[in-house]
Amino acid sequence: MTIKQALAFIESHGVVLESGRGPVPNVAMAIAGEPIRGSWWGHPDGRAIYRLTQAVRASPEVLVCRLVDGKVIYVHRRLWPALVRMAWRFPRRRLAAIVEVHTRTGRHRVKTRRFPDWVPEGVRRAAAHLREEEATSQLATVLGKS
């Protein structure tokens, strides 16, 4: 799978898990092309999964957050207005954007950007014009599962 294919997978589903099990599809399994038993780190495609998930996390088209059950979730930009419109249905901490930062020592640190600080102005405007019924329909797979 290429980064373009991974982003297309996320766009088509709107909301996906980075890995693990939950109410939405899992991008690690999509990359592997099969169910993954245990950690994806031990899968033969583990390096490809890591490389592609890092590229996805860097994409401006994807919000990385912990929207469902505290798991790492990717939300495609096309659903950001619906997410903003329905933000009242989620705990604020689940809407925080998470960014993995590489320190000078080579360690990885997770930083968060609070909601709604990460929301672009155009998305705010689109959310304000979105009917609640439409937003609910777009987020049906995750509403009530946060």
C-alpha positions in Angstrom: 0.0 0.0 0.0 1.2 3.5 -0.8 0.6 6.7 1.2 -1.9 7.7 -1.5 -3.8 4.4 -1.0 -3.7 4.7 2.8 -5.1 8.3 2.6 -7.8 7.1 0.1 -8.8 4.3 2.5 -9.1 6.9 5.3 -11.0 9.3 3.1 -13.5 6.6 2.0 -14.2 5.5 5.6 -13.9 9.0 7.1 -12.9 7.7 10.6 -10.5 4.8 11.1 -8.4 3.3 13.9 -4.7 3.4 13.5 -4.6 -0.2 14.9 -6.5 -2.4 17.3 -10.2 -3.3 17.3 -13.2 -1.0 17.5 -16.3 0.2 15.8 -14.5 1.5 12.7 -12.0 0.0 10.2 -8.4 -0.4 11.0 -5.7 1.1 8.8 -2.9 -1.2 10.0 -5.0 -4.2 8.8 -5.7 -2.5 5.5 -2.0 -2.0 5.0 -1.2 -5.6 5.9 -4.1 -6.8 3.7 -5.1 -9.3 6.4 -6.2 -9.5 10.1 -3.3 -8.9 12.5 -3.0 -11.2 15.5 -1.4 -9.4 18.5 0.7 -6.3 17.9 1.3 -5.1 14.3 5.0 -4.6 15.3 5.5 -8.3 15.0 3.7 -8.6 11.7 5.9 -9.2 8.6 4.7 -5.9 7.2 5.4 -4.1 10.5 7.9 -1.7 9.0 5.6 -0.8 6.2 2.8 -0.2 8.7 5.0 2.0 10.8 6.2 4.0 7.7 2.7 4.5 6.4 1.1 5.4 9.8 3.9 8.0 10.3 3.1 9.5 6.8 -0.6 9.5 7.5 0.0 11.3 10.9 1.9 14.0 9.0 -0.8 14.5 6.4 -2.7 17.8 6.6 -5.8 15.9 5.5 -6.0 13.8 8.7 -6.8 14.7 12.3 -5.1 12.3 14.7 -7.0 12.1 18.0 -8.3 9.6 20.5 -11.9 10.0 19.6 -13.1 6.5 20.4 -12.2 4.6 23.6 -8.9 6.5 23.9 -7.5 4.7 20.9 -5.6 6.5 18.1 -8.1 7.5 15.5 -7.7 9.1 12.1 -10.4 11.5 11.0 -10.4 12.6 7.4 -10.7 16.3 6.7 -14.0 15.8 4.9 -15.6 15.0 8.3 -14.0 17.8 10.3 -17.1 20.0 10.0 -19.4 17.3 11.2 -17.0 16.6 14.1 -16.9 20.3 15.1 -20.7 20.5 14.7 -21.2 17.5 17.0 -18.3 18.3 19.4 -20.8 18.6 22.3 -21.3 14.8 22.0 -17.7 14.0 22.8 -15.4 14.6 25.8 -13.1 17.6 24.9 -10.0 15.5 25.6 -11.0 13.1 22.9 -11.1 15.9 20.3 -7.6 17.1 21.0 -5.2 16.7 18.1 -2.2 14.5 18.9 1.1 15.0 17.3 4.1 12.8 17.7 7.3 14.8 18.1 10.8 13.4 17.8 13.2 14.8 20.4 16.9 15.5 19.9 17.6 12.3 21.8 15.6 10.3 19.3 12.7 9.6 21.6 9.1 10.1 20.6 6.9 12.4 22.6 3.2 12.9 22.1 1.9 16.5 22.2 -1.7 17.5 22.1 -3.4 20.6 20.7 -6.6 21.3 22.4 -10.0 21.4 20.7 -11.0 23.8 19.1 -7.5 25.4 18.8 -6.6 23.0 15.9 -9.8 23.7 13.9 -9.2 25.8 10.7 -11.5 28.8 10.2 -13.0 27.3 7.0 -14.0 24.2 8.9 -15.6 26.3 11.7 -17.7 28.1 9.0 -18.7 24.9 7.4 -19.7 23.4 10.7 -21.9 26.4 11.5 -23.8 25.8 8.3 -24.1 22.0 8.7 -27.4 20.6 9.9 -27.2 18.5 13.0 -28.9 15.6 11.3 -26.3 15.6 8.5 -23.4 15.7 11.0 -25.0 12.9 13.0 -25.3 10.8 9.8 -21.7 11.4 8.9 -20.5 10.4 12.3 -22.9 7.6 13.0 -20.1 5.0 13.4 -18.5 6.9 16.3 -21.3 8.8 18.0 -22.0 7.3 21.4 -18.8 5.2 21.4 -16.5 7.8 22.7 
